[in-house]
Amino acid sequence: MPQPLLLSIVGLLGLAVGSFLNVVIYRVPRGESLVRPGSHCPQCGNEVRNRHNIPVLGWLLLRGKCADCKAPISARYPLVEAGTALLFVAVAARFGWSWVLPAYLYLAAVAIALAAIDLDVLRLPDQIVLPSYTVALLLFLPAMIVEDGWGAATRALIAAGVLWIVFEIISLFGMGRGDVKLAPLLGLYLGWLGWSWVAVGTFSAFLLGGIVGMVLMLLKVAGRKTRIPFGPYMLAGAFLAVFAAAPIAGWYTSLLIPTA
């Protein structure tokens, strides 16, 4: 499939998935059904009309307000939709038309949902994290069979186990259980790509979390005892590794072993 066509299809898919993720982000923490009722205004309860349910465009047409009660609609809705589309396109550009592409597109969708929920309620719901292990294994299965990816699969499982142990140890010092449950899933995806990806993804998570935490404390937005969600930094670190682990690892190695 030509690359422009692939990116176009994946971008449109990302918009549709992003629209669904908005439902997931709002309803899962509240324990509500993802199916019923249909999309509706949380203020007046009226259903969203089909023509207003178009990703990004619907929000723009409504000028960010409910068509019935004129209550403001958060700008996060179109941002999630557009962000999902952009991340999907980036993932497709990274992996091309390959057997592993669906697996990493799924990770992109899960990452956006989990990051938003963690920022909202400081929780990574088991309803999303735990089933993702089964989904990931099923999505990697074609690559294992068709591309003889059993070696990558073995490394992925080992990496998942290593990160589980590491984060279990860190949890003794106060890390949330949701982060511990998420870590092996990210290890699975990064381990498929290689050990450099695991190292860069894990280190980047703590680096990003540390930097943001320090900035928040300097701005007096947070204190030493303020709970700060770590899931978004784990996910951001994982995708930083997906896209840039090779050059980052190469740069770090050159610092340790300078060339003549």
Stockholm file with secondary structure:
# STOCKHOLM 1.0

chainA/1-260         MPQPLLLSIVGLLGLAVGSFLNVVIYRVPRGESLVRPGSHCPQCGNEVRNRHNIPVLGWLLLRGKCADCKAPISARYPLVEAGTALLFVAVAARFGWSWVLPAYLYLAAVAIALAAIDLDVLRLPDQIVLPSYTVALLLFLPAMIVEDGWGAATRALIAAGVLWIVFEIISLFGMGRGDVKLAPLLGLYLGWLGWSWVAVGTFSAFLLGGIVGMVLMLLKVAGRKTRIPFGPYMLAGAFLAVFAAAPIAGWYTSLLIPTA
#=GR chainA/1-260 SS CCHHHHHHHHHHHHHHHHHHHHHHHHHGGGTCCSSSSCSBCTTTCCBCCGGGCSTTHHHHHTTTBCTTTCCBCCTHHHHHHHHHHHHHHHHHHHHCSCTTHHHHHHHHHHHHHHHHHHHHHSCCCHHHHHHHHHHHHHHHHHHHHHSCTHHHHHHHHHHHHHHHHHHHHHHTTTCCHHHHHHHHHHHHHHHHHCHHHHHHHHHHHHHHHHHHHHHHHHTTSSCTTCCCCCHHHHHHHHHHHHHHHHHHHHHHHHHHSCCC
#=GC SS_cons         CCHHHHHHHHHHHHHHHHHHHHHHHHHGGGTCCSSSSCSBCTTTCCBCCGGGCSTTHHHHHTTTBCTTTCCBCCTHHHHHHHHHHHHHHHHHHHHCSCTTHHHHHHHHHHHHHHHHHHHHHSCCCHHHHHHHHHHHHHHHHHHHHHSCTHHHHHHHHHHHHHHHHHHHHHHTTTCCHHHHHHHHHHHHHHHHHCHHHHHHHHHHHHHHHHHHHHHHHHTTSSCTTCCCCCHHHHHHHHHHHHHHHHHHHHHHHHHHSCCC
//
